[in-house]
Amino acid sequence: MPRKILWLQIVIAASIVVASMVCSFSVLASDIKIGIVNTVKLLRESAPAISAQKKIEAEFLPRDEQIKKMAASVEALQKKLEQESDTLDETGRREMERKLATISREYQRAQQQMQEDFSLRQNDERGLIVEYINKAIDNIAEAENYDLIFHLQDTVFRSERIDITEQVMKALEDK
């Protein structure tokens, strides 16, 4: 929650700075070059993001298949227990229930561990993509003499003239 508040304060402060620059220095406004980048779109739709997502999915596919097999065995054992519970003696029923509980715990642990590993892997890749994005933005800013570039996702209005998201997207195609 504090990060969101800090982020909101930064966005508001930057907006105030931009607004005051526009109002106070309207004569100089033609000399100031501002750009806006939709980082969320870049993290979702850029070539490195799509490539990373496919790579992670392929990396975790074998584990996902293993977990699906575990789920099927839990389900099969549950069904077998339900069907045979009337014919089994007390000891046999308890043994089957213990086996079902053990397999269920293993399944849940494996599923949770895979989800944690998947999240960590996504975060690692996202960090690399953010580095690529920042480098591409820096290169564009330097090449085209931008004075200020904002990372904004939820603006009420932004002119296509200052939105450089597509330029950054094209610069990332090589990565």
BELWO-V642278 format. One record per residue. PHI is phi in degrees with one decimal (* if undefined). OMEGA is omega as a letter, one per 30 degrees, with the letter a starting at -180 (NA if undefined). Layout:
# BELWO-V642278
phi;omega
PHI;OMEGA
PHI;OMEGA
This chain:
# BELWO-V642278
phi;omega
*;l
-62.7;l
-64.9;l
-65.1;l
-65.7;l
-61.4;l
-60.3;l
-62.9;l
-64.7;l
-64.9;l
-62.7;l
-64.9;l
-62.6;l
-64.2;l
-64.3;l
-64.6;l
-60.9;a
-63.5;a
-62.8;l
-68.0;l
-63.7;a
-66.6;a
-72.6;a
-76.3;a
-119.7;a
-62.0;l
-68.7;a
-88.2;a
-58.5;l
-70.1;l
-89.3;a
-93.6;l
-115.8;a
-119.0;l
-131.5;l
-129.4;l
-125.9;l
-89.5;a
-65.1;l
-60.8;l
-62.1;l
-64.4;l
-69.7;a
-100.2;a
-116.8;a
-73.3;a
-56.8;l
-63.7;a
-67.7;l
-66.0;l
-62.1;l
-63.4;a
-62.6;l
-64.1;a
-63.0;a
-66.8;l
-61.0;l
-65.4;l
-65.0;a
-97.8;a
-59.2;l
-60.6;l
-66.1;l
-63.7;l
-62.8;l
-62.5;l
-67.3;l
-63.6;l
-64.7;l
-63.3;l
-62.3;l
-64.9;l
-69.2;l
-62.2;a
-63.9;a
-64.0;l
-66.6;l
-61.9;l
-64.6;l
-63.0;l
-62.8;l
-63.1;a
-72.5;a
-99.8;a
-61.4;a
-75.0;a
-91.9;a
-79.8;l
-77.1;a
-58.0;a
-64.4;l
-63.2;l
-65.5;l
-62.8;l
-61.7;l
-66.6;l
-64.7;l
-62.7;l
-61.7;l
-63.3;l
-63.3;l
-64.1;a
-64.1;l
-63.4;l
-62.9;l
-60.3;l
-61.2;a
-63.7;l
-62.8;a
-63.1;l
-64.8;l
-64.8;l
-63.4;l
-64.0;l
-63.1;l
-64.8;l
-63.4;l
-62.2;l
-63.8;l
-61.3;a
-64.2;l
-62.0;l
-64.2;l
-60.6;a
-64.7;l
-61.5;l
-60.9;l
-65.1;a
-64.8;l
-62.2;l
-61.7;l
-60.8;a
-61.5;a
-62.2;l
-65.8;l
-63.4;l
-63.6;l
-59.0;l
-63.0;l
-65.4;a
-60.2;a
-70.4;a
-67.7;a
-109.7;l
57.0;l
-78.2;l
-91.3;a
-153.9;l
-130.6;a
-102.3;l
-94.3;a
-126.7;l
-107.5;a
-113.9;l
-83.8;l
-68.9;l
-148.6;l
-148.6;a
-73.8;l
-60.6;a
-62.1;a
-104.4;l
-83.1;a
-105.6;a
-56.7;a
-65.7;l
-62.4;l
-65.1;l
-58.9;l
-66.4;l
-65.6;a
-81.4;a
-60.3;a
-76.5;a
-77.9;NA
